[in-house]
């Protein structure tokens, strides 16, 4: 047995833990693996862990999506405590086991009764169920203590959350029980969706600070009859003294007789096997949505094997194990097929929605097939994207991942498919889009199951909370997002309820009104800013500063890329008028420059082209010709410099100085090496 355990983390699902023992663990989607990761992105035989006393080695088995370690795909890698492996959408984390050695010790009285020796365990804890970039997921609450929660590193629970204050809240042990107190934070502390100043916590309460959600769990101590007495007996035995007399609990009563077989003719019961390892009780049939679960061995299986075969088969057709297995396989197959079909349908619907929105924006009709990155054609590669497209891709991916982390899978899928419209070859956006669609399908299935298994009292309570939250949101007391979350939960439990549907309509109307008001304010502010820039450009145009006017008009166009305001078209007209004026004023200099070039007067051509560019800096033809003229003058200056050196050698200093001056005039650049050499030679001759 090693001191390591494997934490299996999946977004939106409870964490799982698996103690690691020496040997090989197979990981994959197939049910016969040691660690089953039920997702279509995982291969049937994805990877395996080889656990040895010296360490743990992970080996990828040629999977389709690969095994990622520290951002890189690996084939074989040695890992240790604290390391994380990514098999999307799962994260496998290796951690030190928190279970003490004493928790695994036991004492048996020989009657198939295992009594554990209890170890010290925390009386309560906070479990992180929704957070971004938090390594530690569980925080034990020490008795008679206080835990501070906030953004500061001095807190016991540090939240990487901008909406959290430095010391946001405190959790303390009081006579009434564990209670949470808000320290006057800016954004408030919420318990079960309600903003509180102080509240006594109960088992299962959800504490939310910003986007981080924690669940309070009161840890129940495992006790059984006779535990303290057996513990004392074992301690006395280890210390060498005689064990104290212990009153054993009475044996369990025999099972009642059934009508399916004769008790006298029944075969003798199988011998009772004494278990050597303490096994935890089986988990409940339906656990809370965010409850952390551990991979444990169910003792009910061993008891079922020890029961008489006739008794196990007395229930009829559905009690036979082979029939149960067959029905289970058929049910799982049906769920997988329906999930895949539903995922494809949702994916196609999201693509259609994005295509329709894009067509409405650009005015170009497009079908879902053209929005699909797998459609025929030659889309531009990612490296060929311009800066604007790359920025749109990065912003879309960030928005999609944020919506995916918040559980808004429809918005996330829409964001990923918008990225694919810009960069059809982006594999990560394509894969995350399909994953979001799968989560949408699984969410619908889970909502149907929850709706069928919830009691009427729970439905009524959820409905009352949702209706009260909607009224508070309409009044402006709480954020609309909190009311929307409670309303979505209530509608999941009671779909189609008239009061809830009416409340949703009223809340949507309120949100739409707030959105319209915000949009109107934003549009008015944008219009004022555009009017100011447009007035500045018109003023510069009237004063004859046409190049500056073009810059001001271009700023107006850059501020309204959607072309949704009249100022954009006024600025476009201003740019056109300013460029026409500059072209008209530089026409004479442009004609003189062309005439000088035709006559071979390169110095005059250069001067006239520079004059054209001072008047009209947007004249690309003048810029190209100026570069050509300067190259021609540089070549002639090089020949003249050689001739001047010859004249200098034959003692004709005056002619050499005149040629050096001509070189300097031709080059017209003090930093040019030829111009510096000519100036130095001329100064030497003048001295």
Secondary structure, DSSP 8 states (H G I E B T S, - for coil): --SEEEEEEETTS--EEEE--SEEEEEESSTTSSEE--STTS-TT-EEEEEETTEEEEEE-S-SS-EEETTEEESEEEE-TT-EEEETTEEEEEEE--S-GGGG-EEE-SSS-EEE------SEEEEEEE-SS-S--EEEE-TT-EEEEESSTTSSEE---TTS-TT-EEEEEETTEEEEEE-S-SS-EEETTEEESEEE--TT-EEEETTEEEEEEE------TTHHHHHHHHHHHHTTS-----------------TTS-TTTS---------SS-------SS--TT--------HHHHHHHHS-HHHHTTT-GGGSHHHHHHHHHHHHHHHHHHHHHHHHHHHHHHHHHHHHHHHHHHS----HHHHSTTSSS----GGG--HHHHHHHHHHHHHHHHHHHTT-HHHHHHHHHHHHHH-TT-HHHHHHHHHHHHHHHHHHHHHHHHHHH--HHHHHHHHHHHHHHHHHHHHTSS-HHHHHHHHHHHHHHSTT-HHHHHHHHHHHHHHHHHHHHHHHHHHHHHHHHHHHHHHHHHHHHHTT-HHHHHHHHHHHHHH-TT--SHHHHHHHHHHHHHHHHHHHHTHHHHHHHHHHHHHT-HHHHHHHHHHHHHH-TT-HHHHHHHHHHHHHHHHHHHHHHHHHHHHHHTT-HHHHHHHHHHHHHHH--TTSHHHHHHHHHHHHHH-
